[in-house]
């Protein structure tokens, strides 16, 4: 009990440990929220990937069907606009 610096360091370490434990709890809750939100977008991502690869494979039918990434973005933006107008 004579070493005051040691006691102060231990008390400080305990405070930091408590703060870290609280932040870990908050991080776990945040992780669950992020995962839940991510899963909500998964179907849209899967459909977007499907449309992209279908459009990409159209060039196998005929070279006329080649498209650019910009044209794909136009298609996606139109779909988003349609969904936004409907809701």
N, C-alpha and C positions, 0 to 999 in steps of 0.2 A: 504494500500500500504506500510505500515511500516514493515510488516512481510515478509522479503525476503525469508526465508526458505519455507514458505507456497507457495509463487509465484513460486519458483524453483521446488517444488514438483508438483504443478499443471502443469507446463510446461513439466516436465518429464512424468507425467501421460498422458498428451496429446500426446507426442511422442510415448509412449508405445501403446496407443490406436490406433494411426494411423498404427503402425507396425503390431499390431494384426489384424486390419481390412484388411491390405494387405495380410497377411498370410492366413486369412480366404478365401479371393478371390482365392488365389493360391490353397488352399486345395479343394475348390469346383471344380475348373478345373481339379485337379488331381483325384478327386473322379469320375468325369464323364469319364475320360480316363480309370481308373481302371474298372469301371462298363462296359464300352464298350469292353475292352479287355476280361473281364470275360465272357461276353455273347458270344464272339467268340469261347470260349472253351466249352460252354454248350453242344452243340450237341455231341462233342467227349466224354464228361463226361457221357451223357445219354447213348450213345452206349456202352461205357465201362462198365457201371453199368448193362446194359441189358445182355451183354456177360457174365459178372461175375455171375449173378444170374441164367442164363441159364445153365452155366457149373456147378454151384452149385446144381441145381436141377437134373442134369443127374444121380446122385446117386439114385434117386427114381426109375429110370428105372432098374438099376442093380448096385450092389455095386462095380462092376468093374470100373465104371465111376467116382469114387471119384478122386478128384484132390487136389493139394495143392496150396497155394497162390503163391509159387514159379513157378509152372507150368502156372498159370494165367499170371504172370509177363512175362514169356517167350512168351506166345501168344501175349500179348500187345506189347512187344518189337519187335516181328516179324512184326506185323502190322505197327508199326511206321517205321521200316526199309523199308518195302515195299512202304509206302507212300513217304518216303524220296527219294528212288530210282526213283520212277515214276515222281517226280517233279524236 
